Amino acid sequence: MNDNSPCYKLGRHVNSEPVPMDNLRLEISTDSFYVLSYHHVELVKFESTQGADIITISFLNRTVRIKGKNLRNLGVALQARNVESIKPMAERYSSLAAGEDGWVKTIEMLEQKEDSHA
């Protein structure tokens, strides 16, 4: 997997093995980003549909939905906690991320509502 993807940056490797990261930076736009702890990840789900891939990451109090193409390797890198940051790239530049490295079209942050019966 290429660690020079225009849509995501992988962490370092030691003896060809990924070094797990503590945090994941999600750049929602050029003006805004979140840093979330990998220790709060409950679930990572990869789905491939016609023409698009979706990665859903469930954290303790929020869910992140990443949409794009060829995102399977990104999902596997998330499993290894080796993704340092992810950012979307405008569709007009999607050819730069052609191939197995994937292209991230959008990142959505969905806050979970607290249970009012507590």
Biopython code that builds the backbone (N, CA, C, O; Angstrom):
import numpy as np
from Bio.PDB.StructureBuilder import StructureBuilder

atoms = [
    (1, "MET", "N", (0.852, -1.176, 0.000)),
    (1, "MET", "CA", (0.000, 0.000, 0.000)),
    (1, "MET", "C", (0.894, 1.234, 0.000)),
    (1, "MET", "O", (1.890, 1.295, 0.720)),
    (2, "ASN", "N", (0.534, 2.183, -0.792)),
    (2, "ASN", "CA", (1.309, 3.417, -0.920)),
    (2, "ASN", "C", (1.018, 4.334, 0.265)),
    (2, "ASN", "O", (-0.143, 4.608, 0.570)),
    (3, "ASP", "N", (2.072, 4.810, 0.934)),
    (3, "ASP", "CA", (1.850, 5.726, 2.054)),
    (3, "ASP", "C", (1.920, 7.181, 1.616)),
    (3, "ASP", "O", (1.989, 8.074, 2.460)),
    (4, "ASN", "N", (1.905, 7.432, 0.331)),
    (4, "ASN", "CA", (1.901, 8.792, -0.201)),
    (4, "ASN", "C", (0.584, 9.124, -0.882)),
    (4, "ASN", "O", (0.563, 9.926, -1.816)),
    (5, "SER", "N", (-0.496, 8.537, -0.445)),
    (5, "SER", "CA", (-1.805, 8.792, -1.020)),
    (5, "SER", "C", (-2.195, 10.255, -0.805)),
    (5, "SER", "O", (-1.918, 10.814, 0.257)),
    (6, "PRO", "N", (-2.827, 10.880, -1.788)),
    (6, "PRO", "CA", (-3.273, 12.254, -1.595)),
    (6, "PRO", "C", (-4.454, 12.373, -0.623)),
    (6, "PRO", "O", (-4.767, 13.474, -0.170)),
    (7, "CYS", "N", (-5.109, 11.254, -0.300)),
    (7, "CYS", "CA", (-6.283, 11.295, 0.574)),
    (7, "CYS", "C", (-6.024, 10.828, 2.001)),
    (7, "CYS", "O", (-6.792, 11.157, 2.905)),
    (8, "TYR", "N", (-4.977, 10.082, 2.213)),
    (8, "TYR", "CA", (-4.684, 9.652, 3.577)),
    (8, "TYR", "C", (-3.197, 9.426, 3.756)),
    (8, "TYR", "O", (-2.460, 9.142, 2.812)),
    (9, "LYS", "N", (-2.781, 9.567, 5.026)),
    (9, "LYS", "CA", (-1.376, 9.398, 5.374)),
    (9, "LYS", "C", (-1.264, 8.257, 6.369)),
    (9, "LYS", "O", (-1.965, 8.229, 7.381)),
    (10, "LEU", "N", (-0.376, 7.314, 6.073)),
    (10, "LEU", "CA", (-0.149, 6.199, 6.972)),
    (10, "LEU", "C", (0.950, 6.537, 7.957)),
    (10, "LEU", "O", (1.787, 7.401, 7.696)),
    (11, "GLY", "N", (0.945, 5.852, 9.089)),
    (11, "GLY", "CA", (1.992, 6.023, 10.085)),
    (11, "GLY", "C", (3.247, 5.289, 9.664)),
    (11, "GLY", "O", (3.318, 4.733, 8.568)),
    (12, "ARG", "N", (4.221, 5.292, 10.529)),
    (12, "ARG", "CA", (5.502, 4.677, 10.193)),
    (12, "ARG", "C", (5.452, 3.160, 10.367)),
    (12, "ARG", "O", (4.546, 2.612, 10.995)),
    (13, "HIS", "N", (6.451, 2.508, 9.794)),
    (13, "HIS", "CA", (6.611, 1.066, 9.889)),
    (13, "HIS", "C", (7.969, 0.755, 10.507)),
    (13, "HIS", "O", (8.934, 1.492, 10.305)),
    (14, "VAL", "N", (8.037, -0.328, 11.254)),
    (14, "VAL", "CA", (9.292, -0.828, 11.799)),
    (14, "VAL", "C", (9.408, -2.287, 11.365)),
    (14, "VAL", "O", (8.522, -3.096, 11.641)),
    (15, "ASN", "N", (10.499, -2.615, 10.687)),
    (15, "ASN", "CA", (10.697, -3.973, 10.149)),
    (15, "ASN", "C", (9.499, -4.415, 9.310)),
    (15, "ASN", "O", (9.030, -5.547, 9.423)),
    (16, "SER", "N", (9.016, -3.507, 8.472)),
    (16, "SER", "CA", (7.894, -3.756, 7.555)),
    (16, "SER", "C", (6.556, -3.966, 8.254)),
    (16, "SER", "O", (5.579, -4.329, 7.599)),
    (17, "GLU", "N", (6.488, -3.751, 9.554)),
    (17, "GLU", "CA", (5.237, -3.881, 10.300)),
    (17, "GLU", "C", (4.742, -2.497, 10.702)),
    (17, "GLU", "O", (5.535, -1.660, 11.134)),
    (18, "PRO", "N", (3.424, -2.243, 10.565)),
    (18, "PRO", "CA", (2.905, -0.923, 10.948)),
    (18, "PRO", "C", (2.987, -0.697, 12.449)),
    (18, "PRO", "O", (2.766, -1.609, 13.246)),
    (19, "VAL", "N", (3.308, 0.533, 12.814)),
    (19, "VAL", "CA", (3.322, 0.925, 14.224)),
    (19, "VAL", "C", (1.948, 1.531, 14.531)),
    (19, "VAL", "O", (1.571, 2.529, 13.918)),
    (20, "PRO", "N", (1.196, 0.946, 15.467)),
    (20, "PRO", "CA", (-0.146, 1.468, 15.768)),
    (20, "PRO", "C", (-0.107, 2.921, 16.249)),
    (20, "PRO", "O", (0.764, 3.310, 17.027)),
    (21, "MET", "N", (-1.059, 3.705, 15.772)),
    (21, "MET", "CA", (-1.196, 5.104, 16.148)),
    (21, "MET", "C", (-2.166, 5.195, 17.328)),
    (21, "MET", "O", (-2.980, 4.297, 17.541)),
    (22, "ASP", "N", (-2.072, 6.284, 18.092)),
    (22, "ASP", "CA", (-3.023, 6.526, 19.175)),
    (22, "ASP", "C", (-4.227, 7.334, 18.711)),
    (22, "ASP", "O", (-5.326, 7.175, 19.243)),
    (23, "ASN", "N", (-4.022, 8.214, 17.703)),
    (23, "ASN", "CA", (-5.075, 9.128, 17.261)),
    (23, "ASN", "C", (-5.217, 9.119, 15.748)),
    (23, "ASN", "O", (-4.283, 8.790, 15.018)),
    (24, "LEU", "N", (-6.400, 9.486, 15.300)),
    (24, "LEU", "CA", (-6.714, 9.601, 13.882)),
    (24, "LEU", "C", (-7.211, 11.023, 13.622)),
    (24, "LEU", "O", (-8.163, 11.473, 14.260)),
    (25, "ARG", "N", (-6.569, 11.734, 12.685)),
    (25, "ARG", "CA", (-7.008, 13.091, 12.316)),
    (25, "ARG", "C", (-7.893, 12.992, 11.082)),
    (25, "ARG", "O", (-7.496, 12.427, 10.062)),
    (26, "LEU", "N", (-9.095, 13.547, 11.185)),
    (26, "LEU", "CA", (-10.047, 13.580, 10.075)),
    (26, "LEU", "C", (-10.218, 15.025, 9.641)),
    (26, "LEU", "O", (-10.761, 15.846, 10.379)),
    (27, "GLU", "N", (-9.756, 15.326, 8.449)),
    (27, "GLU", "CA", (-9.853, 16.681, 7.915)),
    (27, "GLU", "C", (-11.152, 16.787, 7.128)),
    (27, "GLU", "O", (-11.218, 16.417, 5.956)),
    (28, "ILE", "N", (-12.171, 17.294, 7.786)),
    (28, "ILE", "CA", (-13.499, 17.398, 7.194)),
    (28, "ILE", "C", (-13.480, 18.365, 6.016)),
    (28, "ILE", "O", (-14.122, 18.123, 4.994)),
    (29, "SER", "N", (-12.748, 19.448, 6.163)),
    (29, "SER", "CA", (-12.589, 20.450, 5.099)),
    (29, "SER", "C", (-11.227, 21.107, 5.303)),
    (29, "SER", "O", (-10.496, 20.752, 6.227)),
    (30, "THR", "N", (-10.888, 22.058, 4.444)),
    (30, "THR", "CA", (-9.613, 22.764, 4.606)),
    (30, "THR", "C", (-9.619, 23.646, 5.854)),
    (30, "THR", "O", (-8.558, 24.058, 6.323)),
    (31, "ASP", "N", (-10.810, 23.942, 6.398)),
    (31, "ASP", "CA", (-10.938, 24.818, 7.562)),
    (31, "ASP", "C", (-11.190, 24.084, 8.878)),
    (31, "ASP", "O", (-11.194, 24.707, 9.940)),
    (32, "SER", "N", (-11.401, 22.758, 8.822)),
    (32, "SER", "CA", (-11.849, 22.054, 10.016)),
    (32, "SER", "C", (-11.304, 20.625, 10.048)),
    (32, "SER", "O", (-11.309, 19.923, 9.037)),
    (33, "PHE", "N", (-10.831, 20.206, 11.238)),
    (33, "PHE", "CA", (-10.461, 18.804, 11.403)),
    (33, "PHE", "C", (-10.765, 18.355, 12.819)),
    (33, "PHE", "O", (-10.886, 19.170, 13.732)),
    (34, "TYR", "N", (-10.885, 17.049, 12.988)),
    (34, "TYR", "CA", (-11.091, 16.403, 14.278)),
    (34, "TYR", "C", (-9.918, 15.467, 14.519)),
    (34, "TYR", "O", (-9.374, 14.898, 13.572)),
    (35, "VAL", "N", (-9.524, 15.302, 15.777)),
    (35, "VAL", "CA", (-8.564, 14.282, 16.174)),
    (35, "VAL", "C", (-9.303, 13.368, 17.153)),
    (35, "VAL", "O", (-9.753, 13.801, 18.214)),
    (36, "LEU", "N", (-9.414, 12.108, 16.776)),
    (36, "LEU", "CA", (-10.153, 11.141, 17.576)),
    (36, "LEU", "C", (-9.232, 10.007, 18.001)),
    (36, "LEU", "O", (-8.315, 9.636, 17.269)),
    (37, "SER", "N", (-9.475, 9.464, 19.173)),
    (37, "SER", "CA", (-8.652, 8.404, 19.722)),
    (37, "SER", "C", (-9.029, 7.049, 19.120)),
    (37, "SER", "O", (-10.203, 6.680, 19.081)),
    (38, "TYR", "N", (-8.025, 6.320, 18.656)),
    (38, "TYR", "CA", (-8.267, 4.952, 18.196)),
    (38, "TYR", "C", (-8.773, 4.079, 19.336)),
    (38, "TYR", "O", (-9.455, 3.084, 19.092)),
    (39, "HIS", "N", (-8.451, 4.437, 20.581)),
    (39, "HIS", "CA", (-8.872, 3.647, 21.729)),
    (39, "HIS", "C", (-10.387, 3.710, 21.941)),
    (39, "HIS", "O", (-10.936, 2.904, 22.692)),
    (40, "HIS", "N", (-11.062, 4.649, 21.294)),
    (40, "HIS", "CA", (-12.515, 4.781, 21.405)),
    (40, "HIS", "C", (-13.254, 4.168, 20.230)),
    (40, "HIS", "O", (-14.476, 4.290, 20.139)),
    (41, "VAL", "N", (-12.533, 3.506, 19.324)),
    (41, "VAL", "CA", (-13.173, 2.863, 18.178)),
    (41, "VAL", "C", (-13.884, 1.606, 18.644)),
    (41, "VAL", "O", (-13.293, 0.746, 19.297)),
    (42, "GLU", "N", (-15.169, 1.511, 18.298)),
    (42, "GLU", "CA", (-15.956, 0.328, 18.631)),
    (42, "GLU", "C", (-16.106, -0.598, 17.433)),
    (42, "GLU", "O", (-16.179, -1.816, 17.590)),
    (43, "LEU", "N", (-16.152, -0.012, 16.215)),
    (43, "LEU", "CA", (-16.433, -0.803, 15.023)),
    (43, "LEU", "C", (-15.931, -0.063, 13.793)),
    (43, "LEU", "O", (-16.083, 1.154, 13.688)),
    (44, "VAL", "N", (-15.329, -0.802, 12.859)),
    (44, "VAL", "CA", (-15.008, -0.271, 11.536)),
    (44, "VAL", "C", (-15.665, -1.200, 10.536)),
    (44, "VAL", "O", (-15.449, -2.411, 10.559)),
    (45, "LYS", "N", (-16.477, -0.615, 9.650)),
    (45, "LYS", "CA", (-17.214, -1.408, 8.666)),
    (45, "LYS", "C", (-16.870, -0.900, 7.270)),
    (45, "LYS", "O", (-16.951, 0.298, 6.999)),
    (46, "PHE", "N", (-16.485, -1.818, 6.387)),
    (46, "PHE", "CA", (-16.221, -1.489, 4.986)),
    (46, "PHE", "C", (-17.335, -2.090, 4.148)),
    (46, "PHE", "O", (-17.677, -3.261, 4.313)),
    (47, "GLU", "N", (-17.908, -1.285, 3.238)),
    (47, "GLU", "CA", (-18.932, -1.757, 2.307)),
    (47, "GLU", "C", (-18.586, -1.274, 0.911)),
    (47, "GLU", "O", (-18.220, -0.115, 0.714)),
    (48, "SER", "N", (-18.705, -2.165, -0.045)),
    (48, "SER", "CA", (-18.491, -1.791, -1.432)),
    (48, "SER", "C", (-19.815, -1.949, -2.172)),
    (48, "SER", "O", (-20.400, -3.031, -2.201)),
    (49, "THR", "N", (-20.272, -0.861, -2.765)),
    (49, "THR", "CA", (-21.498, -0.884, -3.547)),
    (49, "THR", "C", (-21.144, -0.514, -4.983)),
    (49, "THR", "O", (-19.987, -0.211, -5.278)),
    (50, "GLN", "N", (-22.102, -0.536, -5.853)),
    (50, "GLN", "CA", (-21.838, -0.171, -7.240)),
    (50, "GLN", "C", (-21.342, 1.259, -7.323)),
    (50, "GLN", "O", (-22.075, 2.198, -7.011)),
    (51, "GLY", "N", (-20.097, 1.424, -7.745)),
    (51, "GLY", "CA", (-19.552, 2.746, -7.979)),
    (51, "GLY", "C", (-19.048, 3.501, -6.772)),
    (51, "GLY", "O", (-18.532, 4.608, -6.924)),
    (52, "ALA", "N", (-19.177, 2.938, -5.550)),
    (52, "ALA", "CA", (-18.715, 3.667, -4.355)),
    (52, "ALA", "C", (-18.382, 2.696, -3.232)),
    (52, "ALA", "O", (-18.959, 1.613, -3.135)),
    (53, "ASP", "N", (-17.450, 3.098, -2.393)),
    (53, "ASP", "CA", (-17.126, 2.369, -1.173)),
    (53, "ASP", "C", (-17.470, 3.265, 0.009)),
    (53, "ASP", "O", (-17.388, 4.490, -0.078)),
    (54, "ILE", "N", (-17.854, 2.636, 1.114)),
    (54, "ILE", "CA", (-18.176, 3.371, 2.336)),
    (54, "ILE", "C", (-17.475, 2.691, 3.502)),
    (54, "ILE", "O", (-17.575, 1.479, 3.688)),
    (55, "ILE", "N", (-16.760, 3.500, 4.288)),
    (55, "ILE", "CA", (-16.185, 3.025, 5.540)),
    (55, "ILE", "C", (-16.915, 3.752, 6.660)),
    (55, "ILE", "O", (-16.972, 4.981, 6.678)),
    (56, "THR", "N", (-17.469, 2.990, 7.588)),
    (56, "THR", "CA", (-18.150, 3.549, 8.752)),
    (56, "THR", "C", (-17.316, 3.206, 9.975)),
    (56, "THR", "O", (-17.001, 2.041, 10.220)),
    (57, "ILE", "N", (-16.958, 4.239, 10.745)),
    (57, "ILE", "CA", (-16.181, 4.048, 11.968)),
    (57, "ILE", "C", (-17.047, 4.516, 13.139)),
    (57, "ILE", "O", (-17.434, 5.683, 13.201)),
    (58, "SER", "N", (-17.347, 3.614, 14.055)),
    (58, "SER", "CA", (-18.140, 3.967, 15.233)),
    (58, "SER", "C", (-17.194, 4.202, 16.406)),
    (58, "SER", "O", (-16.441, 3.313, 16.804)),
    (59, "PHE", "N", (-17.248, 5.409, 16.948)),
    (59, "PHE", "CA", (-16.514, 5.768, 18.155)),
    (59, "PHE", "C", (-17.510, 5.779, 19.307)),
    (59, "PHE", "O", (-18.694, 5.528, 19.080)),
    (60, "LEU", "N", (-17.083, 6.056, 20.522)),
    (60, "LEU", "CA", (-17.969, 6.039, 21.679)),
    (60, "LEU", "C", (-19.169, 6.961, 21.523)),
    (60, "LEU", "O", (-20.293, 6.546, 21.807)),
    (61, "ASN", "N", (-18.965, 8.211, 21.075)),
    (61, "ASN", "CA", (-20.059, 9.179, 21.015)),
    (61, "ASN", "C", (-20.336, 9.734, 19.629)),
    (61, "ASN", "O", (-21.071, 10.711, 19.486)),
    (62, "ARG", "N", (-19.754, 9.118, 18.605)),
    (62, "ARG", "CA", (-19.967, 9.631, 17.258)),
    (62, "ARG", "C", (-19.687, 8.538, 16.246)),
    (62, "ARG", "O", (-19.034, 7.537, 16.541)),
    (63, "THR", "N", (-20.194, 8.757, 15.053)),
    (63, "THR", "CA", (-19.951, 7.855, 13.941)),
    (63, "THR", "C", (-19.391, 8.676, 12.795)),
    (63, "THR", "O", (-19.850, 9.787, 12.528)),
    (64, "VAL", "N", (-18.394, 8.120, 12.119)),
    (64, "VAL", "CA", (-17.772, 8.777, 10.981)),
    (64, "VAL", "C", (-18.074, 7.943, 9.748)),
    (64, "VAL", "O", (-17.911, 6.723, 9.761)),
    (65, "ARG", "N", (-18.517, 8.605, 8.675)),
    (65, "ARG", "CA", (-18.792, 7.918, 7.420)),
    (65, "ARG", "C", (-17.888, 8.500, 6.345)),
    (65, "ARG", "O", (-17.932, 9.697, 6.063)),
    (66, "ILE", "N", (-17.070, 7.642, 5.749)),
    (66, "ILE", "CA", (-16.127, 8.033, 4.706)),
    (66, "ILE", "C", (-16.590, 7.400, 3.408)),
    (66, "ILE", "O", (-16.758, 6.183, 3.329)),
    (67, "LYS", "N", (-16.799, 8.229, 2.382)),
    (67, "LYS", "CA", (-17.261, 7.729, 1.083)),
    (67, "LYS", "C", (-16.210, 8.015, 0.022)),
    (67, "LYS", "O", (-15.544, 9.049, 0.053)),
    (68, "GLY", "N", (-16.071, 7.086, -0.916)),
    (68, "GLY", "CA", (-15.121, 7.268, -2.003)),
    (68, "GLY", "C", (-15.038, 6.030, -2.867)),
    (68, "GLY", "O", (-16.005, 5.279, -2.994)),
    (69, "LYS", "N", (-13.868, 5.822, -3.463)),
    (69, "LYS", "CA", (-13.648, 4.661, -4.329)),
    (69, "LYS", "C", (-12.343, 3.982, -3.940)),
    (69, "LYS", "O", (-11.389, 4.629, -3.507)),
    (70, "ASN", "N", (-12.324, 2.658, -4.105)),
    (70, "ASN", "CA", (-11.131, 1.853, -3.816)),
    (70, "ASN", "C", (-10.622, 2.084, -2.393)),
    (70, "ASN", "O", (-9.439, 2.354, -2.189)),
    (71, "LEU", "N", (-11.522, 1.978, -1.410)),
    (71, "LEU", "CA", (-11.171, 2.269, -0.019)),
    (71, "LEU", "C", (-10.856, 1.028, 0.813)),
    (71, "LEU", "O", (-10.647, 1.138, 2.021)),
    (72, "ARG", "N", (-10.819, -0.133, 0.200)),
    (72, "ARG", "CA", (-10.567, -1.362, 0.957)),
    (72, "ARG", "C", (-9.225, -1.303, 1.697)),
    (72, "ARG", "O", (-9.163, -1.630, 2.882)),
    (73, "ASN", "N", (-8.160, -0.894, 1.017)),
    (73, "ASN", "CA", (-6.842, -0.827, 1.674)),
    (73, "ASN", "C", (-6.830, 0.179, 2.818)),
    (73, "ASN", "O", (-6.131, -0.021, 3.812)),
    (74, "LEU", "N", (-7.593, 1.253, 2.687)),
    (74, "LEU", "CA", (-7.715, 2.204, 3.791)),
    (74, "LEU", "C", (-8.381, 1.530, 4.980)),
    (74, "LEU", "O", (-7.950, 1.718, 6.118)),
    (75, "GLY", "N", (-9.434, 0.741, 4.731)),
    (75, "GLY", "CA", (-10.103, 0.011, 5.803)),
    (75, "GLY", "C", (-9.177, -0.962, 6.514)),
    (75, "GLY", "O", (-9.220, -1.087, 7.738)),
    (76, "VAL", "N", (-8.338, -1.654, 5.744)),
    (76, "VAL", "CA", (-7.375, -2.592, 6.331)),
    (76, "VAL", "C", (-6.344, -1.835, 7.168)),
    (76, "VAL", "O", (-5.962, -2.299, 8.242)),
    (77, "ALA", "N", (-5.890, -0.677, 6.688)),
    (77, "ALA", "CA", (-4.935, 0.134, 7.453)),
    (77, "ALA", "C", (-5.576, 0.663, 8.734)),
    (77, "ALA", "O", (-4.895, 0.793, 9.751)),
    (78, "LEU", "N", (-6.868, 0.969, 8.703)),
    (78, "LEU", "CA", (-7.572, 1.378, 9.924)),
    (78, "LEU", "C", (-7.595, 0.231, 10.932)),
    (78, "LEU", "O", (-7.465, 0.456, 12.136)),
    (79, "GLN", "N", (-7.760, -0.989, 10.444)),
    (79, "GLN", "CA", (-7.749, -2.160, 11.319)),
    (79, "GLN", "C", (-6.421, -2.250, 12.070)),
    (79, "GLN", "O", (-6.393, -2.613, 13.246)),
    (80, "ALA", "N", (-5.330, -1.922, 11.396)),
    (80, "ALA", "CA", (-4.003, -1.974, 12.002)),
    (80, "ALA", "C", (-3.682, -0.708, 12.803)),
    (80, "ALA", "O", (-2.588, -0.580, 13.354)),
    (81, "ARG", "N", (-4.641, 0.229, 12.866)),
    (81, "ARG", "CA", (-4.446, 1.526, 13.539)),
    (81, "ARG", "C", (-3.222, 2.242, 12.992)),
    (81, "ARG", "O", (-2.463, 2.857, 13.741)),
    (82, "ASN", "N", (-3.035, 2.156, 11.658)),
    (82, "ASN", "CA", (-1.855, 2.735, 11.048)),
    (82, "ASN", "C", (-2.171, 3.956, 10.193)),
    (82, "ASN", "O", (-1.292, 4.444, 9.482)),
    (83, "VAL", "N", (-3.403, 4.463, 10.241)),
    (83, "VAL", "CA", (-3.764, 5.654, 9.476)),
    (83, "VAL", "C", (-3.588, 6.863, 10.387)),
    (83, "VAL", "O", (-4.195, 6.942, 11.455)),
    (84, "GLU", "N", (-2.759, 7.796, 9.957)),
    (84, "GLU", "CA", (-2.503, 9.012, 10.731)),
    (84, "GLU", "C", (-3.562, 10.069, 10.447)),
    (84, "GLU", "O", (-4.051, 10.723, 11.368)),
    (85, "SER", "N", (-3.921, 10.241, 9.162)),
    (85, "SER", "CA", (-4.914, 11.257, 8.803)),
    (85, "SER", "C", (-5.628, 10.868, 7.516)),
    (85, "SER", "O", (-5.100, 10.134, 6.680)),
    (86, "ILE", "N", (-6.860, 11.391, 7.385)),
    (86, "ILE", "CA", (-7.677, 11.174, 6.184)),
    (86, "ILE", "C", (-8.272, 12.515, 5.806)),
    (86, "ILE", "O", (-8.715, 13.274, 6.667)),
    (87, "LYS", "N", (-8.280, 12.805, 4.499)),
    (87, "LYS", "CA", (-8.906, 14.038, 4.025)),
    (87, "LYS", "C", (-9.584, 13.782, 2.693)),
    (87, "LYS", "O", (-9.119, 12.961, 1.903)),
    (88, "PRO", "N", (-10.683, 14.484, 2.441)),
    (88, "PRO", "CA", (-11.357, 14.338, 1.153)),
    (88, "PRO", "C", (-10.603, 15.098, 0.065)),
    (88, "PRO", "O", (-9.827, 16.013, 0.339)),
    (89, "MET", "N", (-10.855, 14.693, -1.164)),
    (89, "MET", "CA", (-10.239, 15.347, -2.306)),
    (89, "MET", "C", (-11.323, 15.614, -3.337)),
    (89, "MET", "O", (-12.162, 14.755, -3.608)),
    (90, "ALA", "N", (-11.300, 16.809, -3.908)),
    (90, "ALA", "CA", (-12.304, 17.193, -4.896)),
    (90, "ALA", "C", (-12.341, 16.184, -6.033)),
    (90, "ALA", "O", (-11.315, 15.619, -6.411)),
    (91, "GLU", "N", (-13.523, 15.966, -6.568)),
    (91, "GLU", "CA", (-13.709, 14.971, -7.624)),
    (91, "GLU", "C", (-12.834, 15.239, -8.845)),
    (91, "GLU", "O", (-12.403, 14.301, -9.516)),
    (92, "ARG", "N", (-12.572, 16.493, -9.133)),
    (92, "ARG", "CA", (-11.759, 16.801, -10.308)),
    (92, "ARG", "C", (-10.329, 16.287, -10.174)),
    (92, "ARG", "O", (-9.614, 16.177, -11.170)),
    (93, "TYR", "N", (-9.902, 15.967, -8.934)),
    (93, "TYR", "CA", (-8.569, 15.428, -8.705)),
    (93, "TYR", "C", (-8.578, 13.917, -8.445)),
    (93, "TYR", "O", (-7.542, 13.352, -8.095)),
    (94, "SER", "N", (-9.713, 13.266, -8.608)),
    (94, "SER", "CA", (-9.830, 11.850, -8.274)),
    (94, "SER", "C", (-8.880, 10.978, -9.093)),
    (94, "SER", "O", (-8.501, 9.900, -8.635)),
    (95, "SER", "N", (-8.486, 11.413, -10.287)),
    (95, "SER", "CA", (-7.564, 10.612, -11.101)),
    (95, "SER", "C", (-6.184, 10.525, -10.450)),
    (95, "SER", "O", (-5.428, 9.602, -10.755)),
    (96, "LEU", "N", (-5.836, 11.461, -9.563)),
    (96, "LEU", "CA", (-4.554, 11.408, -8.858)),
    (96, "LEU", "C", (-4.498, 10.237, -7.880)),
    (96, "LEU", "O", (-3.420, 9.742, -7.549)),
    (97, "ALA", "N", (-5.666, 9.805, -7.425)),
    (97, "ALA", "CA", (-5.737, 8.701, -6.458)),
    (97, "ALA", "C", (-6.244, 7.430, -7.131)),
    (97, "ALA", "O", (-6.875, 6.593, -6.486)),
    (98, "ALA", "N", (-5.975, 7.289, -8.399)),
    (98, "ALA", "CA", (-6.429, 6.104, -9.124)),
    (98, "ALA", "C", (-5.683, 4.870, -8.625)),
    (98, "ALA", "O", (-4.575, 4.963, -8.096)),
    (99, "GLY", "N", (-6.309, 3.731, -8.804)),
    (99, "GLY", "CA", (-5.652, 2.490, -8.420)),
    (99, "GLY", "C", (-6.031, 2.057, -7.023)),
    (99, "GLY", "O", (-7.088, 2.427, -6.512)),
    (100, "GLU", "N", (-5.159, 1.265, -6.401)),
    (100, "GLU", "CA", (-5.491, 0.647, -5.131)),
    (100, "GLU", "C", (-5.453, 1.612, -3.947)),
    (100, "GLU", "O", (-5.971, 1.282, -2.881)),
    (101, "ASP", "N", (-4.857, 2.790, -4.102)),
    (101, "ASP", "CA", (-4.735, 3.704, -2.976)),
    (101, "ASP", "C", (-6.036, 4.390, -2.610)),
    (101, "ASP", "O", (-6.178, 4.871, -1.486)),
    (102, "GLY", "N", (-6.964, 4.447, -3.505)),
    (102, "GLY", "CA", (-8.277, 4.964, -3.203)),
    (102, "GLY", "C", (-8.399, 6.472, -3.255)),
    (102, "GLY", "O", (-7.413, 7.207, -3.315)),
    (103, "TRP", "N", (-9.644, 6.898, -3.230)),
    (103, "TRP", "CA", (-9.994, 8.306, -3.301)),
    (103, "TRP", "C", (-11.128, 8.557, -2.321)),
    (103, "TRP", "O", (-12.160, 7.887, -2.380)),
    (104, "VAL", "N", (-10.947, 9.512, -1.424)),
    (104, "VAL", "CA", (-11.952, 9.874, -0.428)),
    (104, "VAL", "C", (-12.725, 11.074, -0.950)),
    (104, "VAL", "O", (-12.162, 12.150, -1.151)),
    (105, "LYS", "N", (-14.009, 10.881, -1.166)),
    (105, "LYS", "CA", (-14.874, 11.959, -1.677)),
    (105, "LYS", "C", (-15.415, 12.815, -0.535)),
    (105, "LYS", "O", (-15.369, 14.043, -0.606)),
    (106, "THR", "N", (-15.926, 12.180, 0.511)),
    (106, "THR", "CA", (-16.510, 12.925, 1.638)),
    (106, "THR", "C", (-16.206, 12.230, 2.958)),
    (106, "THR", "O", (-16.008, 11.016, 3.014)),
    (107, "ILE", "N", (-16.173, 13.033, 4.019)),
    (107, "ILE", "CA", (-16.082, 12.540, 5.391)),
    (107, "ILE", "C", (-17.200, 13.219, 6.165)),
    (107, "ILE", "O", (-17.259, 14.446, 6.232)),
    (108, "GLU", "N", (-18.082, 12.424, 6.747)),
    (108, "GLU", "CA", (-19.196, 12.961, 7.533)),
    (108, "GLU", "C", (-19.013, 12.580, 8.994)),
    (108, "GLU", "O", (-18.690, 11.433, 9.306)),
    (109, "MET", "N", (-19.218, 13.535, 9.884)),
    (109, "MET", "CA", (-19.155, 13.297, 11.323)),
    (109, "MET", "C", (-20.589, 13.345, 11.846)),
    (109, "MET", "O", (-21.255, 14.375, 11.736)),
    (110, "LEU", "N", (-21.060, 12.248, 12.408)),
    (110, "LEU", "CA", (-22.418, 12.152, 12.926)),
    (110, "LEU", "C", (-22.344, 12.006, 14.443)),
    (110, "LEU", "O", (-21.873, 10.989, 14.953)),
    (111, "GLU", "N", (-22.809, 13.025, 15.157)),
    (111, "GLU", "CA", (-22.816, 12.979, 16.621)),
    (111, "GLU", "C", (-23.962, 12.079, 17.079)),
    (111, "GLU", "O", (-25.058, 12.143, 16.522)),
    (112, "GLN", "N", (-23.722, 11.252, 18.075)),
    (112, "GLN", "CA", (-24.777, 10.414, 18.613)),
    (112, "GLN", "C", (-25.481, 11.174, 19.717)),
    (112, "GLN", "O", (-24.849, 11.828, 20.547)),
    (113, "LYS", "N", (-26.792, 11.078, 19.715)),
    (113, "LYS", "CA", (-27.579, 11.749, 20.737)),
    (113, "LYS", "C", (-27.542, 10.949, 22.015)),
    (113, "LYS", "O", (-27.642, 9.722, 21.999)),
    (114, "GLU", "N", (-27.397, 11.657, 23.138)),
    (114, "GLU", "CA", (-27.386, 10.984, 24.433)),
    (114, "GLU", "C", (-28.777, 10.497, 24.778)),
    (114, "GLU", "O", (-29.772, 11.121, 24.409)),
    (115, "ASP", "N", (-28.845, 9.391, 25.480)),
    (115, "ASP", "CA", (-30.104, 8.814, 25.897)),
    (115, "ASP", "C", (-30.740, 9.692, 26.983)),
    (115, "ASP", "O", (-30.146, 9.900, 28.042)),
    (116, "SER", "N", (-31.929, 10.198, 26.723)),
    (116, "SER", "CA", (-32.588, 11.111, 27.663)),
    (116, "SER", "C", (-33.228, 10.363, 28.831)),
    (116, "SER", "O", (-33.754, 10.998, 29.745)),
    (117, "HIS", "N", (-33.192, 9.015, 28.821)),
    (117, "HIS", "CA", (-33.811, 8.236, 29.901)),
    (117, "HIS", "C", (-32.815, 7.876, 30.997)),
    (117, "HIS", "O", (-33.164, 7.139, 31.919)),
    (118, "ALA", "N", (-31.603, 8.371, 30.920)),
    (118, "ALA", "CA", (-30.582, 7.987, 31.904)),
    (118, "ALA", "C", (-30.775, 8.674, 33.226)),
    (118, "ALA", "O", (-29.997, 8.454, 34.155)),
]
sb = StructureBuilder()
sb.init_structure("model")
sb.init_model(0)
sb.init_chain("A")
sb.init_seg("    ")
for serial, (resi, resn, name, xyz) in enumerate(atoms, 1):
    if name == "N":
        sb.init_residue(resn, " ", resi, " ")
    sb.init_atom(name, np.array(xyz, "f"), 0.0, 1.0, " ", f" {name:<3s}", serial, name[0])
structure = sb.get_structure()
